[in-house]
């Protein structure tokens, strides 16, 4: 009997994982990447007996495929995918393919901002409580690869809207939306409404036995939830939550409710700052509560939480000036939360590839807090139009080393130098991690 054929598009973390799982499940696997596949990955694919092509997508080699797993980075409307659909090939995300291959309990976390931190907090809470749990999705190693090789009983998944675009039956036991603000609109016909619907797809297949957690302090999200059919039990969290309905944030307390039980966790000992992080902690703690994890265990995990790399990451304090790497802030909302949480005079490093940002929402904060704005990008024209003249100093550079040196010269003791770009990184850097790493290296070289 002939094996079913599986095509994998893209040799990134999720693509390699999907190819390995496909082979594990007995598919005839063909992996295609239009970029050059590194030699180490070529060797791995050869070892696993997986056919591949590099530097092109040849649709002729994909004939007869029943399923194609596409990288989240590939837009859904390219001619290659149209061609595959015409041949009767189903297009799925790695998340969908892996979910169909495991009976584990799935926790899916999405949102414009906060999803990485919430996912990491949730994973720590489950792991420290003794759960056999994997961390995957947009973070950790590939979900598909873990399903093929590790067999966890629980998975905490950070899920982007791009991954949700290609789900079919994916149904997490607990789903979370941390917030929704305009982002990636270039992939959604420049429509905020289309992007909102993409995020809400996380609830699409949930049943009445499942839970859906959402940030009740986010007006856009609350309105969207009202107008969307959701079968899962709704659990709001935030400071605008009625006592009876969900988890509440009060001053320095997280108040969690489940099955008529109420538990309270004081947050003053948590090592993270900012109201946005308290909301992330509330979402993670509520998941722990729904899974009957003891309050003390949840509290301990949050007390020792180290934070996500490149997200409000303390790098060093030099001559009483604090340097913070927030390179993961690739949109306005993330940068807003970052600046809001800084309580000292600020030197702000901003810029990169603009994603249709409206920077004006940051103006009140910048006027109030920033001594200097340093633009780090190839094209700073939009930033110049909005921020030039709002602080004592406005400067432009195309070098991270130069940006950090300028910040160092301008900073006085007790100031904060914050890299929070509000933009994508692809003009000067490989990705946001590369940008953050270069910032940290430049600070250490001071």
N, C-alpha and C positions, 0 to 999 in steps of 0.2 A: 504494500500500500504506500502511495506517495505521501510524503510529509507535507503538512500545510506550510506555506511560505510566509515568513514575517520579514518586513522591511523596516529598518531603523534609520531615520534621517537625523544625522548629527552624531558626532563622536565625543560629545561632552560627557560629564558625569552621568546624566540621566540616560543618554543614548547607549553608552557602554554597558550600564546596568541592565537596560531593557534587552540588549542583545544577549547578555549572559543568562538572564531569566528565560528568554525565548529558547535558547539552546537547552537549558535545564528542563524546559517543558516539552522538548521534542520537536520544536519547529525547525524548518530549514531557514536559517537566518542570513540576511544580506544587509550589511551596514554601509551607508553611503554618506559621505561628507564632502561638501563642495570646497572646503578648505583642506589644507594639508594635514593629514593625521600624523601626530608625532610617532617616531619610530617605536618608542616604548609601548604605545597602545597598539600599533601594528603587530608587534610581537605577541602581545596578550591575545589579540583577536585570532592570530594564527594558532597559538597554543590551544585555544578553545575550539578551533575548527570552524570559526565564523568567517564567511566570505565578506570582503569589503572592497570599496573603491574610495579613492582619495582625489580631491581636486575637481570633482564633477558630480552631478547627479544624472545618471543615464537611465531614463525611464524604461528602456528596453530590458535592462537587467532586473527590473522590478515586476515584470509581467507575471501574473498569476498569484501575486501576494494577496492574501485574505485580509491581513492587517498591516497598517503602517504606523509605527510609533514615531511621532515627530518631536524634535527638540522644542521646548517652549519659546526659544528665540526665533523660530521660523514663523513668519506671519501665515495666517490660515488661507490667504487668498492668492497664493502664488500659482503660476501655471502648472508646476509639477504636481501639486496637490489636486488641482482640477483634473489633471490627466489620470492620477491614481483613482480618484472617485469615479471617473467615467469607466474605469476597468472593474469597478465594483469593490475596490479596496476600502475597508473601514479605517478612518484616521482616528487614532487614540493618543492620549497623553500617557507618559510613563506611569503617572499616578494611577490612571484608570487600569492599565495593564497589570500593574503590581497588585492593586486592590482586588482585582478579579482572581488573583492567584494566591490569596491568603485568607484564612478565617480569623485573623487577629482582630482585636478591637482597635478601631482607628479613631484618632482625634485629629481633626483637620482645622488648621488655623490660617485665616486669611485676613486681609485688611490692607489699606494703603501704607500705614506706618504701624510699627510696634509688633508686627507678626513674628519677626526673628526673636526679639526679646521674650515675647509671650511663649513662643514655642520652646525656647531654651529653659525658661522658668518652669514650664509644665513638665518637660523632660526630667529636670532635676528633682522636682517634687515626686514624680513617679519612681524614678530610679532609686532615690533615697528611701522611699517607702518599701523597697524590695520588689518592685514590679520587674518582670522581664520585658524591657521596653527598648525600642529602637527610635532613633532620631533621624528624620529623613525629609525629603521634599526639596525645598530650596536651600536646605542646610544639611550638614552631615553628609554621609555617603549615600549613594543612590538607593531609593526605596526598593526598586526592582532587584538590585543586587543583594540587598539585605534579605528580601523575601526568598531569593534563590539560595542564599548561603548561611543565613543566621537564624531564621525561624523564630522571631520574637512573638510574644503573646499580645503585646500592645505596640502601636506605633504613634508617635507624635509627629505630625506632618505640617511643615510650613508650606503653604500652597499659594502660588501667585495666580492672578486672573488668567494669565496665559495658559497655565496648566489646567485651570477649570474650563477653558474654552473647549477642550477636547475630552471632557468626561462623558460617560454614557450612563453607567449604573453606579458609579462611585457614591457611596453612602456612609459617611463617618458616623460613629455612635454619638460623638460630641463634635459639633462644628462651632467655630468662633469667627465673628467678624469684629476686628478691633476698632475700626473706623473706616470712613470712605471720604476721601478728598480727591480732587481732579489730579490724575496722573496717567501716563501712558496713553493719552487721548489719541495720539497719532495712530495707535493700533485699533482704535474704536471709533473710526469715522469722525474723529474730533467731537464725539458726543459723550458728555458726562453720564447721561442716562444709560447709554449702552454699556459703559464701564461699570455702573452700579449693578446692572442686570448680570454682568459677568461675575461680579463678586457674589451675588446672591445665589448663583448656581451651586454653591457649596451645600445649600439646603435642599436642592432639587429632588433627590431620591430618599431623603430622610423620612422615617416613619414616626408614628406617635410614640414609639418606644425610645426615640432618640432625643437629644438635647441640642438646642441652638442658643448659644450665648452671644449677646450683642451689647455694644456700648450705648447705654441709654443717654449718655451726655452728648452724643453725636446726632444733631437734629436731622441731618440728611439721611443717616442710617435709620433712625427711628421712623421717619416718614416712609422710607422705602420698605421697611418691614411691615408697616401698616397696610401697604398696598400690594403686598406679595403673598401668595398662598404658601404657607409654611406648615408642614404637618408635625414637625418636631415640637417638643415642649420648649416654649420660649423662656429663656432665663436672662433678663436684663441685668447689667451691672453698671455701677457708676454712682455719682452723688445725687442724680435726679431719679432715684428709684423709690417707688412706694414700699413701705415696710413689708407688705405681704407678698410682693411679687418676685423679688430677686435679690442679688447681692448688692450691698450698699457700701459706699465709700464715705466715711465721716471723718473730717479733720485728720486725726492720726490713727484711725481704726478701719479695718476691713471687717464688715459684718456679713457673714455668709449664711445663706438659708438653704435647706434641703429637707424635704419630708418633715416639715414642722419643727425641725431642729435649727437652732441658731447658734453659730459660733463666732467669736470675736477675736481678731488678731491685731495687736498693736503694731503699728508700722514704724515707730520711731527708731527701732534698731536696724531697719533695712539699710544696706550699704549704698542704695541707688537714690538719686534725687529726681525731682520733677514730678508733677502731677500725672503726666503721661505714663511714667513708670509705675506709679501707684495703680493706675487703671490696668496696665499690663499684668501687674502682680495680682490684682483682683480677679482678672480673667483666669489666670493660672491657678490661683487658690480655689476659685469656684469649681474648676475641673477636678482638683484634688478632693474637694468636698463631695462632689457628685460621685466620685469613685470610692467614697467612704474612707479616705486617708485621714489619719488622726490630725487634729489641729496642731499639736506640738511638732509633728513631722513636717507639716506644711510650713510652719513658722521657721523652723530650723533651716529648711531648704532656701527660703527667701532671705534669711539673715546672712547666708553664706554665698548668695548668688553673685557671680563675678561679672556678669554683663556680656553682651555680644561684642565680638571684635569690631572695631571701626564704628561703634555706636556710643557716643559720649564716653569714650575710653580715655581715662587719665593717663597721659604719657609720662610726664615729668613735671616737677616744680623746680624752676631754676631762678635763683635770686628772688624767691617768693612770688614768682609769676607762674601760674598754672597753665599747662599746655594740654588741650583736649582735642582728641581725634574723633571727629564725627563724620568721617568720609562717607558713611553709609547714608547720610542725609542727602538723597538725590532728588528731593522735591521740597516745595515751599513749606508744607505742613510739618515735615520732620525738622527742618531748620527752625521753624517757629518755636516748636517745643524745646529745641536745644537752647536757643537764645533766651527763651522765657525762664529756663531753669538756672541760667547763670546769674549769680547775685552780685557780681563785682563789675567794675568797668571792663569793657570788652574791646578786644582787637579781633575783628572778624575777617577770616579768609573765605572768600566766596567765589563761585564761578565754575564754568565748564561748558558743556553742551546744553543750551537752553531747550526745555521741553514744552515751550509755550507757557512759561511761568508768568504769573502776575505778582511781581515782587512788591507791589504797593502795600500788600497786607503786612509786610514786615516793617514798613516805615516807622510806625509809632514806637516799636521796640528798639529800632536802630537809633532813632533820635534820642531816646531815653538812655540807652546803655552804651552805644559804641563810641569809642575815642577815635577809632580808625577802621576803614573798610579797605581791604586789600583784595583786588580782583585777580584771580588766577585763571586765565582762560585765553583762548585764541581770539575770540570775539566777545568783548565786554560791553558792547554798545548799549544793550538794554539795561545792564546794571549801572552803567554810567548815567544814563538818562534818569534813573530812579534815585540813585544814592549819592551822586556827586554833590557835595555841599551839605549833606546831612550830618557829617561828623567833622572833627577837626582836620582829619587827614583822609584823602582818597587816593589810592595808588593802584597801578596795574603792572602785572608781570606775567611771564609765561614759564617761570621757573619756580618749583616748590622750594628749592634751597633759598632762592632770593626772597620769596614770600616770607619764609620763616625768619630770615635774617632781618628783614624790614620790621616784622612784628617784634622781634627781640629788642631792636633799637628803640621802638616806640613804647614798649611796655614799662610800666612802673611797678614796684612791689605791690602785691595783692591784686594786680590785674589778671585777666584771663585771656589767653590767645586760643581762639576757637576756630578750627577748620570745620565748617559746616556748609558745604558748597551749594546746596539747593539745586544742583544741576547734575547731569550725567557726566561721566569722566573721560569719554572717548576722544576728546580733542588732544589731550596731553598725556593720557595714561591708558594702560591696558583695560583697567576696570577700577571700581571704587576701592578694592583691596590694595591694588598697586598704588593708588593715590594716597591712601592712608598709611601704607608702609613707607612711602617716600617722605611723608610728613614726619612720621616717627623717627626715621633715620636722620632727617634734617634737624629735628629738635635735639636728638642725642649728640649730633655733631657740634652743637653749640658749646 
